[in-house]
Amino acid sequence: MKVLYSDKHIQIFNDKIRFKSWVLPWGKKDVNLSHIKKISEKNMGFFTGRLRVSGSNNFRDWFPFDATRPLKKKAIVFETDFAIYKRLWVTPERQAEALRVLKKIFYDKSR
C-alpha cells in the first residue's frame, strides 16, 4: 500500500487514514475512507479547537494528539458516519499538501 502523504501526525493511503497519535502521543488508529462522508478545512479559535491538544469535551468532535495545535489556525475536519465522534479534527504539519491529497482521493473515488 503506497503512502500518499505522511508526517508525524497522519499517513494518508488510497483507502485509509492512519492517525499516528490517536490518544496522547501513542495509540495508532486507522480510519477507512469509506467512513468519511465529507472533508473540509475549518478555522480554529481559542474556543473552537485551537487549545485542544488531544481528546474531546463532547461526543461529536475528536482531536488526535498534537502538542503544536495551539500554534495553528486551521484544521482538516473529517465528517464520518461514526455514532460517536462524528467529526475528526486533524492538524497536519503540511496542511495544504494533505488537503490537496485528500481532495484528489475523494474526487477520484466519486468518478
Wavefront OBJ file of the C-alpha trace (Angstrom):
o trace
v 0.000 0.000 0.000
v 1.501 3.296 -1.125
v 1.712 6.227 1.296
v 0.417 9.383 -0.427
v 1.193 11.742 2.458
v 2.986 11.312 5.761
v 4.035 13.471 8.689
v 4.343 12.943 12.439
v 0.537 13.089 12.894
v -1.043 11.222 9.972
v -0.427 8.981 6.989
v -2.765 9.031 4.018
v -3.216 5.946 1.844
v -5.599 5.322 -1.072
v -8.144 3.633 1.184
v -7.489 4.850 4.730
v -6.025 7.481 7.008
v -3.721 6.430 9.820
v -3.726 8.680 12.860
v -0.326 8.119 14.448
v -1.216 9.604 17.848
v -4.906 8.893 18.388
v -4.692 9.185 22.172
v -1.827 11.215 23.615
v 1.476 10.503 21.871
v 0.729 6.824 21.311
v -2.097 4.672 20.035
v -2.429 4.470 16.263
v -5.859 4.268 14.641
v -6.799 3.580 11.038
v -9.976 5.082 9.606
v -11.174 3.683 6.289
v -12.091 6.364 3.774
v -15.461 4.663 3.292
v -16.441 6.038 6.734
v -15.610 9.616 5.773
v -18.521 11.487 4.237
v -17.052 14.975 3.916
v -13.686 16.708 4.184
v -13.388 20.397 4.934
v -10.918 22.927 6.221
v -12.009 24.966 9.234
v -10.529 27.874 11.122
v -9.806 27.200 14.769
v -10.212 29.774 17.515
v -9.488 29.647 21.210
v -12.949 28.174 21.899
v -13.211 26.076 18.735
v -10.395 23.558 18.998
v -7.201 25.553 18.913
v -6.397 24.922 22.588
v -7.480 21.262 22.494
v -4.214 19.300 22.375
v -5.985 15.919 22.476
v -9.361 14.364 23.176
v -12.829 15.882 23.321
v -15.218 17.677 25.605
v -18.300 16.332 23.789
v -19.290 13.250 21.823
v -19.222 14.963 18.400
v -15.608 16.047 17.928
v -12.316 14.204 18.393
v -8.871 15.807 18.308
v -5.957 13.356 17.941
v -2.864 14.380 19.900
v -0.965 17.396 18.545
v 1.081 19.406 21.034
v 1.555 22.146 18.421
v -2.177 22.637 17.701
v -2.382 25.850 19.801
v 0.070 27.422 17.337
v -2.043 26.507 14.292
v -5.055 28.361 12.914
v -6.666 25.778 10.603
v -7.638 22.123 10.776
v -8.855 19.492 8.352
v -12.183 18.117 9.569
v -13.418 14.672 8.556
v -17.164 14.195 8.938
v -17.788 10.492 9.461
v -20.640 8.036 9.793
v -19.474 7.029 13.285
v -22.045 7.031 16.102
v -19.669 8.848 18.470
v -17.071 11.418 17.452
v -18.601 12.194 14.079
v -16.033 14.914 13.345
v -12.305 14.189 13.461
v -10.116 17.310 13.585
v -6.528 16.891 12.400
v -3.770 19.478 12.044
v -1.129 18.081 9.675
v 2.333 19.592 9.503
v 1.824 20.475 5.819
v -1.861 21.369 5.824
v -2.226 22.477 2.193
v -0.453 19.389 0.830
v -2.506 16.986 2.982
v -5.774 18.676 1.979
v -4.819 18.534 -1.710
v -4.053 14.790 -1.483
v -7.320 14.096 0.363
v -9.431 16.062 -2.120
v -7.784 14.246 -5.028
v -8.553 10.854 -3.472
v -12.188 11.814 -2.876
v -12.558 13.290 -6.355
v -11.112 10.140 -7.958
v -13.374 7.869 -5.879
v -16.521 9.842 -6.773
v -15.984 9.320 -10.509
l 1 2 3 4 5 6 7 8 9 10 11 12 13 14 15 16 17 18 19 20 21 22 23 24 25 26 27 28 29 30 31 32 33 34 35 36 37 38 39 40 41 42 43 44 45 46 47 48 49 50 51 52 53 54 55 56 57 58 59 60 61 62 63 64 65 66 67 68 69 70 71 72 73 74 75 76 77 78 79 80 81 82 83 84 85 86 87 88 89 90 91 92 93 94 95 96 97 98 99 100 101 102 103 104 105 106 107 108 109 110 111
